[in-house]
């Protein structure tokens, strides 16, 4: 696999809740830079989200039928 040296860095993140602060774009933190507790919480939440989505996507599921267009 060939690695390209000019890959972009982390995607910029907009400050959506800073009405009284200057609007700036900040870099998102790298995964290893996050505290271990935060990584564990995010991993658990993502796993739960994926499992709940998979459960709701099964044939015959009426759980999200109201959201169909």
N, C-alpha and C positions, 0 to 999 in steps of 0.2 A: 504494500500500500504506500503510495507516495503522499507525503505531507507538504502542503502548501504553506509557505512562510507568511503570506499576507492575509491570513484569515482574520475576520473582524473579531474584536474583543466582545465582552459581555454586552448584551443589548441595553441601551439606556432606559431608565425607568422615570416616568413622569411623577411629580409630586402632586397627587390629586387632592390632598386634604390641606394644603397650605395656603388658604385664601389670604392670610395676613402676611405670609412669608414670600420672599421673592420666588418666582417660578423658575426652578432650575431642573435640569436633567442630571440624574445621578446614576452611576454605574450600579448594577445589581451585584450583590456580593457573590463570590464564588462559593460553591457548595462546601468545599473543605474549610472555608473561613467562617461558616456558621457554627454556633455552639452545638455540641453533641446533642443536647436536649432538644434544640430546635430541629435538627436533622431527624431525630427519632420521631418527633411529633409530626413533622411533615410527611415522613415515610408512612407512618400509621394512617394519617388522613388520606393520603393518596391511595393507599391500599384499600381503605374502606370505600372511597369514591369509586374505584374500579370495580370492586366486588358488588356494590349496590347497583352500579350501572349494568353490569353483566346480569344480575338477577332481574332487573327491570326490562332487559332486552329479550328475555326468553319468549318464545312463541306462546301466544295466548295470554300474555300479561296485560292486564287492564290498568295497571298502576299509573301509567302516564298517557293513557288513551285520550284524556281531555286536552292534551297539548298538541295533538295531531291537527294539521291544517287541512 
